[in-house]
């Protein structure tokens, strides 16, 4: 698992340090605070570690990383990722199972990273980034725009996910927790989303009826993605899953059940890093931490500072909670008039 991360002068992340990560980890903060940016920075590092020396890939780790940063953040040169006005270079450090992966570069860097240290041995497991935006309806468009047209638009988090979803479902025994999670995911949506090879499209199968993916609810498609990655074995017990806004397009009850499934998968070994601005997500993870006695680390963008907390110790002070309390008090005042 990821043990800790540290970023300096990385876009909006001037000085972000987060230690003691656990099975489930949460990033909270207002819009524009850098939540998604942080997840993408972590993802680019993880995929570099995973692609290095995999198969017949002869690229160095520095070459893989430069390409990953370029296509994930889609800047004309990766030096543009250095924070505006910073008087020193960008640095990134990640500890993975107590082994370091770190790099740094300056504003003038184009696509060549000269400072990289990698102590992490090659991995066979896969990490994945689940974006807030729906992907299944755009699946073929994403693949064409990147694999054929090679243009900016859909970044590497979308391309990697589209490629992972393209893998066929594998039959046979799976981890018991994965099989149970798939059953519960399918119960949430009341059916199964599958890729129809004959017509080349995703569709939602509910009972005897089949619905085109374009007219299927956004929440159904979001849950179907996780189900597919479990079914085709792209994810295993050592995978890391980063989810941007797990609450997007889901009813609060579905959010709660999805996070129960996240907890079940985390118990089997998958590490999760979630970014959210939903009170329901924070509250549900707090309840999971209390019920299981787990440490669920939280990092909160508090103005220009990043503040760490642990849901095992209680609900954190942050604008999400403050606004929920304010609305509750407003409701009480109206009721008493």
PLY file of the C-alpha trace (Angstrom):
ply
format ascii 1.0
element vertex 337
property float x
property float y
property float z
element edge 336
property int vertex1
property int vertex2
end_header
0.00 0.00 0.00
0.89 3.65 -0.25
2.30 4.70 3.13
2.78 8.43 2.57
2.93 11.15 -0.09
4.56 14.56 -0.22
4.21 17.17 -2.95
5.78 20.59 -3.25
5.10 23.20 -5.93
2.93 20.73 -7.87
0.27 22.89 -9.53
-2.19 24.06 -6.84
-0.44 21.81 -4.30
2.22 24.13 -2.87
3.02 21.98 0.16
0.98 18.82 0.72
2.16 16.10 3.11
0.07 13.08 4.04
1.49 10.27 6.16
0.02 7.13 7.69
-2.31 6.21 4.84
-4.62 3.24 5.44
-6.95 0.90 3.57
-9.40 3.72 2.83
-8.27 7.34 2.56
-10.27 10.49 1.94
-9.41 13.86 0.38
-11.91 16.65 1.08
-11.99 20.34 0.25
-13.80 23.01 -1.73
-13.93 23.19 -5.53
-10.58 24.19 -6.99
-8.60 23.18 -3.89
-6.67 20.49 -5.79
-8.43 17.25 -4.80
-8.53 15.81 -8.32
-5.04 17.16 -9.03
-3.72 15.24 -6.02
-5.37 11.99 -7.13
-3.96 12.36 -10.64
-0.45 13.01 -9.30
-0.66 9.83 -7.22
-2.05 7.90 -10.18
0.73 9.00 -12.55
3.33 7.72 -10.06
1.54 4.41 -9.48
1.14 3.68 -13.18
4.80 4.49 -13.76
5.77 1.93 -11.12
3.37 -0.62 -12.65
4.35 -0.12 -16.29
8.10 -0.16 -15.60
9.65 -3.43 -16.81
6.23 -4.88 -17.59
6.11 -7.11 -20.64
8.39 -5.94 -23.45
8.31 -2.24 -22.42
11.95 -1.09 -22.72
11.40 2.49 -21.51
13.10 3.77 -18.38
10.98 4.79 -15.39
11.79 8.44 -16.14
10.52 8.08 -19.72
7.32 6.37 -18.58
6.71 9.04 -15.93
7.28 11.95 -18.32
4.81 10.43 -20.79
2.30 9.74 -18.01
2.46 13.29 -16.65
2.19 14.74 -20.17
-0.93 12.76 -21.07
-2.54 12.87 -17.62
-2.27 16.64 -17.11
-2.10 17.53 -20.84
0.21 20.51 -20.57
2.35 21.56 -23.54
5.40 20.78 -21.40
5.50 19.09 -18.02
7.39 22.06 -16.57
4.05 23.88 -16.70
3.01 21.74 -13.72
5.36 23.71 -11.45
3.28 26.05 -9.26
2.97 29.57 -10.60
5.31 31.93 -8.79
7.23 29.10 -7.09
10.88 29.90 -6.39
11.96 26.23 -6.40
11.38 23.04 -8.38
8.42 20.67 -8.24
9.06 17.62 -6.05
7.01 14.48 -5.51
7.71 11.73 -2.98
5.71 8.56 -2.43
6.46 5.75 0.01
5.09 2.40 -1.10
5.49 -0.49 1.34
8.25 1.63 2.96
10.12 1.99 -0.33
10.53 5.34 -2.00
9.52 6.64 -5.41
10.45 10.29 -5.89
11.19 12.79 -8.63
11.57 16.47 -9.29
11.94 18.94 -12.15
11.88 22.65 -12.88
9.74 25.01 -14.90
11.83 24.66 -18.09
11.44 20.87 -18.26
9.88 19.74 -21.52
9.58 15.94 -21.50
12.79 14.69 -19.90
13.00 14.04 -16.16
16.59 13.80 -14.96
15.90 13.46 -11.22
14.05 10.24 -10.36
14.61 7.68 -7.60
12.72 4.39 -7.61
13.19 1.76 -4.90
9.82 0.08 -5.53
10.11 -3.33 -7.25
8.01 -3.96 -10.39
4.34 -4.68 -9.72
2.00 -7.12 -11.41
-1.14 -5.56 -9.89
-3.01 -2.66 -11.50
-4.14 0.68 -10.18
-7.11 2.51 -11.68
-8.62 6.00 -11.52
-12.41 6.28 -11.63
-13.29 9.82 -12.73
-16.44 11.73 -11.81
-17.49 11.92 -15.46
-19.37 8.97 -16.95
-17.19 6.79 -19.21
-19.18 3.87 -20.67
-21.18 6.00 -23.14
-17.91 7.56 -24.34
-15.91 4.33 -24.38
-15.26 4.06 -28.13
-14.82 7.84 -28.50
-12.12 7.84 -25.80
-10.24 4.98 -27.45
-10.42 6.54 -30.93
-9.38 10.03 -29.83
-6.31 8.73 -28.02
-5.26 5.57 -29.86
-5.96 6.77 -33.42
-6.15 10.56 -33.38
-3.63 11.05 -30.51
-5.11 14.38 -29.45
-5.63 16.11 -26.11
-9.11 15.90 -24.60
-9.42 12.65 -22.68
-6.46 12.29 -20.34
-4.68 9.06 -19.40
-7.04 8.33 -16.51
-9.82 7.94 -19.10
-7.68 6.04 -21.61
-6.39 3.54 -19.04
-9.91 2.98 -17.74
-11.33 2.50 -21.25
-8.62 -0.05 -22.00
-9.24 -1.88 -18.72
-12.97 -2.08 -19.46
-12.22 -3.59 -22.85
-10.91 -6.78 -21.23
-13.48 -9.63 -21.31
-15.05 -11.00 -18.14
-13.18 -14.06 -16.91
-14.94 -17.16 -15.69
-13.93 -19.29 -12.74
-13.41 -18.69 -9.05
-12.72 -15.18 -7.88
-11.83 -13.83 -4.43
-14.93 -14.46 -2.23
-15.06 -10.76 -1.30
-14.92 -9.80 -4.98
-17.72 -12.20 -5.90
-19.87 -10.94 -3.02
-19.12 -7.34 -3.96
-20.23 -7.99 -7.54
-23.51 -9.49 -6.33
-24.16 -6.45 -4.13
-23.23 -4.02 -6.89
-25.69 -5.74 -9.20
-28.37 -5.56 -6.48
-27.90 -1.79 -6.22
-28.61 -1.23 -9.92
-31.08 -4.09 -10.36
-29.27 -5.63 -13.32
-25.99 -6.03 -15.18
-24.15 -3.76 -17.61
-22.32 -5.77 -20.28
-20.49 -5.15 -23.53
-22.31 -6.62 -26.53
-19.59 -7.83 -28.92
-22.07 -8.29 -31.79
-23.19 -4.66 -31.90
-20.04 -3.19 -30.34
-21.90 -1.31 -27.58
-22.46 -1.40 -23.84
-25.99 -2.18 -22.71
-27.90 -2.52 -19.45
-29.61 -5.89 -18.94
-32.47 -5.70 -16.44
-34.50 -8.89 -16.27
-35.65 -9.73 -19.79
-35.11 -6.20 -21.04
-32.04 -4.66 -22.62
-31.44 -0.92 -22.64
-28.89 1.08 -24.66
-26.20 2.54 -22.40
-27.09 6.05 -23.57
-30.49 5.92 -21.86
-29.22 4.20 -18.72
-28.95 6.21 -15.49
-25.56 7.77 -14.74
-25.39 6.10 -11.32
-25.97 2.66 -12.85
-23.08 3.17 -15.25
-20.77 4.35 -12.47
-21.39 1.25 -10.37
-21.16 -0.99 -13.45
-17.57 0.15 -14.06
-16.39 -1.18 -10.69
-18.35 -4.39 -11.26
-16.69 -4.87 -14.66
-13.16 -4.35 -13.31
-13.79 -6.97 -10.64
-15.31 -9.37 -13.16
-12.53 -9.16 -15.75
-9.87 -9.47 -12.99
-8.17 -6.18 -13.91
-8.28 -5.52 -10.16
-6.80 -7.92 -7.65
-6.17 -7.93 -3.91
-3.10 -5.68 -4.27
-4.68 -3.05 -6.51
-5.09 0.62 -5.64
-8.29 2.39 -6.68
-8.60 6.16 -6.80
-12.17 7.47 -7.05
-13.02 11.09 -7.81
-16.41 12.05 -6.33
-17.85 8.60 -5.53
-21.12 10.39 -4.74
-21.55 11.68 -8.31
-24.96 10.71 -9.78
-25.80 8.43 -6.85
-28.70 8.57 -4.39
-27.54 8.80 -0.72
-28.67 5.22 -0.07
-26.64 4.02 -3.06
-23.63 6.01 -1.82
-23.91 4.26 1.52
-24.10 0.80 -0.04
-21.25 1.56 -2.46
-19.02 2.56 0.46
-19.97 -0.65 2.29
-18.66 -2.49 -0.77
-15.52 -0.33 -0.77
-14.97 -1.36 2.86
-15.43 -5.03 1.96
-12.89 -4.78 -0.87
-10.50 -2.85 1.36
-10.71 -5.66 3.91
-9.56 -8.05 1.17
-6.54 -5.87 0.35
-7.46 -3.17 -2.19
-6.39 0.30 -1.08
-8.77 3.18 -1.85
-8.12 6.91 -2.12
-11.34 8.90 -2.49
-11.83 12.61 -3.23
-15.19 14.06 -2.23
-17.14 17.12 -1.13
-20.17 15.16 0.04
-21.33 15.13 3.65
-22.85 11.68 3.03
-19.44 10.26 2.02
-17.66 11.75 5.04
-20.38 10.61 7.45
-20.58 7.08 6.04
-16.81 6.62 6.20
-16.85 7.94 9.75
-19.42 5.26 10.66
-17.32 2.56 8.94
-14.26 3.70 10.90
-16.20 3.54 14.17
-17.83 0.18 13.41
-14.62 -1.57 12.30
-12.17 0.30 14.49
-10.25 1.29 11.37
-8.03 4.26 10.82
-9.49 6.18 7.85
-7.08 9.08 7.21
-8.48 12.34 5.88
-6.61 15.25 4.35
-8.49 18.51 4.10
-7.66 21.56 1.97
-8.00 24.34 4.55
-7.40 27.54 2.58
-3.73 27.17 1.44
-2.87 24.47 3.99
-3.51 20.74 3.97
-4.61 19.42 7.36
-4.63 15.72 8.30
-7.28 14.01 10.42
-8.47 10.48 11.14
-12.15 9.50 11.06
-11.42 6.97 13.79
-10.99 9.99 16.09
-14.21 11.72 15.01
-15.63 13.96 12.32
-13.17 16.62 11.10
-13.73 20.36 11.14
-14.26 21.39 7.52
-16.62 23.45 5.31
-18.64 20.36 4.31
-19.62 19.66 7.92
-20.00 23.36 8.74
-22.45 23.94 5.90
-24.48 20.85 6.85
-24.75 22.14 10.44
-25.68 25.63 9.21
-28.50 24.25 7.05
-29.75 22.12 9.96
-29.84 25.18 12.26
-31.62 27.18 9.56
-34.22 24.41 9.27
-34.72 24.35 13.06
-35.12 28.14 13.19
-37.74 28.04 10.44
-39.60 25.25 12.25
-39.68 27.27 15.49
-41.10 30.43 13.91
0 1
1 2
2 3
3 4
4 5
5 6
6 7
7 8
8 9
9 10
10 11
11 12
12 13
13 14
14 15
15 16
16 17
17 18
18 19
19 20
20 21
21 22
22 23
23 24
24 25
25 26
26 27
27 28
28 29
29 30
30 31
31 32
32 33
33 34
34 35
35 36
36 37
37 38
38 39
39 40
40 41
41 42
42 43
43 44
44 45
45 46
46 47
47 48
48 49
49 50
50 51
51 52
52 53
53 54
54 55
55 56
56 57
57 58
58 59
59 60
60 61
61 62
62 63
63 64
64 65
65 66
66 67
67 68
68 69
69 70
70 71
71 72
72 73
73 74
74 75
75 76
76 77
77 78
78 79
79 80
80 81
81 82
82 83
83 84
84 85
85 86
86 87
87 88
88 89
89 90
90 91
91 92
92 93
93 94
94 95
95 96
96 97
97 98
98 99
99 100
100 101
101 102
102 103
103 104
104 105
105 106
106 107
107 108
108 109
109 110
110 111
111 112
112 113
113 114
114 115
115 116
116 117
117 118
118 119
119 120
120 121
121 122
122 123
123 124
124 125
125 126
126 127
127 128
128 129
129 130
130 131
131 132
132 133
133 134
134 135
135 136
136 137
137 138
138 139
139 140
140 141
141 142
142 143
143 144
144 145
145 146
146 147
147 148
148 149
149 150
150 151
151 152
152 153
153 154
154 155
155 156
156 157
157 158
158 159
159 160
160 161
161 162
162 163
163 164
164 165
165 166
166 167
167 168
168 169
169 170
170 171
171 172
172 173
173 174
174 175
175 176
176 177
177 178
178 179
179 180
180 181
181 182
182 183
183 184
184 185
185 186
186 187
187 188
188 189
189 190
190 191
191 192
192 193
193 194
194 195
195 196
196 197
197 198
198 199
199 200
200 201
201 202
202 203
203 204
204 205
205 206
206 207
207 208
208 209
209 210
210 211
211 212
212 213
213 214
214 215
215 216
216 217
217 218
218 219
219 220
220 221
221 222
222 223
223 224
224 225
225 226
226 227
227 228
228 229
229 230
230 231
231 232
232 233
233 234
234 235
235 236
236 237
237 238
238 239
239 240
240 241
241 242
242 243
243 244
244 245
245 246
246 247
247 248
248 249
249 250
250 251
251 252
252 253
253 254
254 255
255 256
256 257
257 258
258 259
259 260
260 261
261 262
262 263
263 264
264 265
265 266
266 267
267 268
268 269
269 270
270 271
271 272
272 273
273 274
274 275
275 276
276 277
277 278
278 279
279 280
280 281
281 282
282 283
283 284
284 285
285 286
286 287
287 288
288 289
289 290
290 291
291 292
292 293
293 294
294 295
295 296
296 297
297 298
298 299
299 300
300 301
301 302
302 303
303 304
304 305
305 306
306 307
307 308
308 309
309 310
310 311
311 312
312 313
313 314
314 315
315 316
316 317
317 318
318 319
319 320
320 321
321 322
322 323
323 324
324 325
325 326
326 327
327 328
328 329
329 330
330 331
331 332
332 333
333 334
334 335
335 336
